[in-house]
Amino acid sequence: MQRISLDAFRADTEGALRRIAETGRPVSLQTDDVSAVVLAQATFDDLLRRLDEAEAVAGIRRGLDQADRGEGRDARQVLAAIGRRLAVR
């Protein structure tokens, strides 16, 4: 992550925002060598998409862990049970 001083950002706000857009990398604005704020191009929709992906990966991992512990059921048995419940032939 690039770090720039707040004064440098104020001096060239347009250029800094253009670099963020071009690189897609966040920038840390600093005052007295301490990060004051991080600027990133990600939109709220991007963040929601990333959250959805992270939740999906976590669910898959939980399922794999359950299968490793022998807690899963055979897919054929599950589909047959669903078919019987719905009277599908």
Phi, psi and omega per residue, in radians:
M1 nan 2.300 3.106
Q2 -1.319 2.457 3.103
R3 -2.059 2.269 3.079
I4 -2.362 2.692 3.139
S5 -1.306 2.699 3.103
L6 -1.074 -0.641 3.116
D7 -1.118 -0.733 3.110
A8 -1.128 -0.658 3.110
F9 -1.130 -0.777 3.108
R10 -1.056 -0.641 -3.107
A11 -1.226 -0.544 -3.111
D12 -2.442 1.021 -3.119
T13 -1.018 -0.818 -3.105
E14 -1.060 -0.769 3.139
G15 -1.140 -0.719 3.132
A16 -1.115 -0.763 3.126
L17 -1.150 -0.631 3.106
R18 -1.128 -0.731 3.130
R19 -1.121 -0.670 3.096
I20 -1.078 -0.787 -3.129
A21 -1.130 -0.700 -3.097
E22 -1.238 -0.737 -3.058
T23 -1.576 -0.444 -3.070
G24 1.295 0.086 -3.117
R25 -1.690 2.467 3.131
P26 -1.243 2.794 3.108
V27 -2.204 2.353 3.100
S28 -1.706 2.105 3.059
L29 -1.565 2.256 -3.029
Q30 -2.115 2.539 2.970
T31 -2.203 2.287 -3.110
D32 0.906 0.732 3.119
D33 1.069 0.388 3.079
V34 -2.138 2.332 3.133
S35 -1.103 2.170 3.113
A36 -1.674 -0.657 -3.113
V37 -2.799 2.667 3.070
V38 -2.009 2.224 3.101
L39 -1.789 2.335 3.119
A40 -2.499 2.724 -3.095
Q41 -1.469 -0.253 -3.047
A42 -0.945 2.348 3.089
T43 -1.600 2.934 3.115
F44 -1.028 -0.678 3.113
D45 -1.107 -0.679 3.090
D46 -1.076 -0.760 -3.140
L47 -1.116 -0.700 3.100
L48 -1.128 -0.699 3.116
R49 -1.095 -0.761 3.129
R50 -1.130 -0.668 3.095
L51 -1.110 -0.786 3.107
D52 -1.022 -0.757 3.140
E53 -1.123 -0.750 -3.141
A54 -1.103 -0.705 3.115
E55 -1.160 -0.659 3.111
A56 -1.130 -0.773 3.123
V57 -1.088 -0.735 3.121
A58 -1.091 -0.698 3.109
G59 -1.135 -0.718 3.106
I60 -1.111 -0.746 3.120
R61 -1.094 -0.714 3.095
R62 -1.063 -0.750 3.123
G63 -1.108 -0.731 3.110
L64 -1.148 -0.677 3.087
D65 -1.101 -0.725 3.109
Q66 -1.099 -0.742 3.131
A67 -1.109 -0.698 3.109
D68 -1.089 -0.536 3.127
R69 -1.514 0.014 3.123
G70 1.353 0.358 -3.097
E71 -1.569 -0.104 -3.076
G72 -1.439 3.016 3.078
R73 -2.147 2.622 3.113
D74 -1.100 2.338 -3.091
A75 -1.044 -0.672 3.140
R76 -1.079 -0.724 3.132
Q77 -1.141 -0.726 3.137
V78 -1.120 -0.800 -3.141
L79 -1.130 -0.673 3.097
A80 -1.124 -0.733 3.120
A81 -1.102 -0.729 3.106
I82 -1.106 -0.772 3.111
G83 -1.033 -0.753 3.117
R84 -1.127 -0.747 -3.110
R85 -1.112 -0.637 -3.128
L86 -1.636 0.024 -3.120
A87 1.006 0.730 3.082
V88 -1.617 2.355 3.134
R89 -2.023 nan nan
